[in-house]
Amino acid sequence: MKTQYILIATALTACLTIAKDVQPPAPVAEIAKVETAADTPLVQIAVLLDTSGSMSGLIEQAKTQLWKLVNEFITAKQDGKTPAVQVALYEYGKSSLRADENWIRQIQPLTRDLDKVSEELFALTTNGGEEYCGAVIERATKDLAWDANPKVYKAIFIAGNEPFTQGPVDSKKSCQNAIAKGIIVNTIHCGTEAQGIAEHWNQGALLADGKYLVIDQNQAIVHIEAPQDKEIVKLNKQLNRTYINYGSAAPAAKARQIEQDNNAAANAQSGAEVQRVISKVGKSYFNISWDLVDACQQKDFDITKVKEADLPEEMKKMNVEERKAYLEKKIAERAEIQKQVLALNKEREAYVATKRKESNKNDTLDTAMTKALRSQAEKKGIAWEK
């Protein structure tokens, strides 16, 4: 399996280059605002979740399976490069939301801050309300910063169980407007296939080049335990020690990282803990706003432009050469851990694929979404290692 990461030498070159003409230090916020390099392939996914009273099972599935969804792209390539994955999150249909906004809330815009998305998922609650599919699809289509590049895989996944056509916004027009912008709409009905068809969930997908999917939202996700799982989880502790905090955002961001590790560990029976570690060694786990190892791999990054006050305590005491050596060590450590986890995961996937053939379970949110993802992304020139 080919390593999915930038060569250490390349990373060091970008990280440690000292400009010939030293400019005034760049603010941390300015360094952190660039999310994705212009030549990096992109995947954009908006997840629209019904959070009305009957959907607690759906939310539980979403909490634990975010990482598995992102991991679908770890071995993917478009034009020889691994795509970056942005995820947006909406909830709809909860009576505690605003009626004048059709009981819809944008929880997160399209972002690569996966820890923040996970944090928001674990904070979700459900209660009764009005579920307007057309309205939430319209909001996601209009509000989000969808990339205009036709090679970008852009998709909405909407999950719920009330009639697809109810509400003040025409769901057919919403789906047509989405696909006109190159955004595929996949519909996930939480219930029987026949009921979903009767309530027009299949029509929404047909109008926007998507797939009509059916899941049992109350089915517990069964994790197939593999021999490699314990070693993958163990490596997470070593991986966390390679993060170098910098800037004012670091304390809260690091705390969020640990919190989401703990949330995943508390749901280990669903596979969330293992899948999160696998995500953390992939390109989509991206923390340039607070981690120097990620930040220094950005084009034109110069460590000398980071203010001393923004550096961690251990680096403040170092001279320039010592800082270079420290970063070099951490980059090398992380690359080695990434290599180990990816190798273990390749073995794990082969084991799980064999075991899965022996089971006969209904689809859950993760399996339904990944079935649609691959077939649709392949049409955008995204290919997976065989």
Secondary structure, 3 states (H helix, E strand, C coil): CCCCCCCHHHHHHHHHCCCCCCCCCCCHHHHHCCCCCCCCCEEEEEEEEECCHHHHHHHHHHHHHHHHHHHCCCCEEECCECCEEEEEEEEECCCCCCHHHCCEEEEEEEECCHHHHHHHHHHCCCCCCCCCHHHHHHHHHHHCCCCCCCCCEEEEEEEECCCCCCCCCCHHHHHHHHHHCCEEEEEEEECCHHHHHHCCHHHHHHHCCCCEEEECCCCCCCCCCCCCHHHHHHHHHHHHCCCCECCCCHHHHHHHHHHHHHHHHHCHHHCHHHHHHHHHCCCCCCCCCCEHHHHCCCCCCCHHHCCHHHCCHHHHCCCHHHHHHHHHHHHHHHHHHHHHHHHHHHHHHHHHHHHHHCCCCCCCHHHHHHHHHHHHHHCCCCEECC
